Structures are given as C-alpha cells and as structure tokens.
C-alpha cells in the first residue's frame, strides 16, 4: 500500500470518527430520513446501493441525503462547538487528576476520594 493511499484511508477513518461523534451529539437536529440513512451507512456500514435497495430510493438520493447530513452535522459543530468543548473538559479533568496525584500526601484522603469520584462522574457525562 502506498503512503498516499494509506493517508487517504486514515483521512477517511478520521472523518467517519468525527461524523459519528457529531452524530452522537447532534442527531436530534437531523430529519428522520437523515438519521436513518446516516445510521445505515455509518453505523451499520451498509453501502449506498444496499441503502437504496432497503429504502426503495435511488442510490443518488441516498448519497445526497448522506452528504446533506454530513454537511449539517459539520455546520452545527462549527456553530456550537460541543465536541471541542467536551474534549477540552476531558483534558482539564485529566490535569486536575494529575494535580491531585502530585499533592496526594498533602490532601486529606476523604477529600481526595470524593474529588476523584466527581472527576470520574464528570468524565462519564462528557
């Protein structure tokens, strides 16, 4: 496999990861048809031909709806930025945890355990 082909595959994989993350955040803002086609293609990994056959639409129609879904998810992320904010919050939680570990011997054990529990709960909600 050439380096150029390898880079294209990595780029495609990164795009799918980002789109799935954006979908997790913003799917309620898509239409029912957009959600359905997105899930069939990105989550269940059906081809456009398989989607068109399953839904009784043309391959081009499935392609158009999928592209509009991607565009809408990207535009929403640009406007709201929840994905970036979530990543930043995770970084801050990690920094706080490292700081607590650094000062572990100076922090009361009960405080440390309760703060760690809050950090882990916050991480799970991000």
Helices and strands as residue ranges (DSSP letters): H 3-26, G 27-29, H 32-38, I 39-43, H 48-55, H 59-80, H 82-102, G 104-106, H 109-125
